[in-house]
Amino acid sequence: MKTLKVLAGVLALGMLVFALASCKSEPKITVNAKVSVSAPDDPIVLNYAVTVTKPENDPPTVLDVVRQALDEMEIKYEVEENDEGKALSFISITSVDGNTYKKGFTDASQAFLGFWDYTVNGVEVTSGRAGTNLAEDGSEIAFTYTVSSTEELAEAADW
């Protein structure tokens, strides 16, 4: 009988240790930001305040922050992913009015190309993708859909 009580006590202690160990949480990073998303003459999202919390070993990216805002506002979008399934950038975003702004050629003659560009705190980001650049607390992130002629883009690439 005494042996049974000791075994029950050891078992209870073991369960308590495992329960406490599972309650230990991984450190997290929280980013509060303001998000704007627009296309020509179509303000899709304007200065929407959003909070994203993710584990420290997978901190929030610029894309995570904007996706959270779009999800909260129930705005549809598609993302481009790499071979490992990591989201890198937007393929398309559809406004509340049903207008879809998609990356790629916008006309049958392939003379115009549409793409999503973004700034952080008013500064154009010159390297990295939205899904790889980390977001910082207090940032203002603005995604803008732009359409340019392929001629303009070719000239800009030659400089």
ABEGO torsion letter per residue (X at the ends): XAAAAAAAAAAAAAAAAAAAAAABBBBBBBBBBBBBBBBBGBBABBGBBBBBBBBAABBBBAAAAAAAAAAAAGBBBBBBBBAAGBBABBABBBBAAGBBBBBEBABAAGABBBBBBBBBGGBBBABEBAAABBBBBGBBBBBBBBBBBAAAAAAAAAX
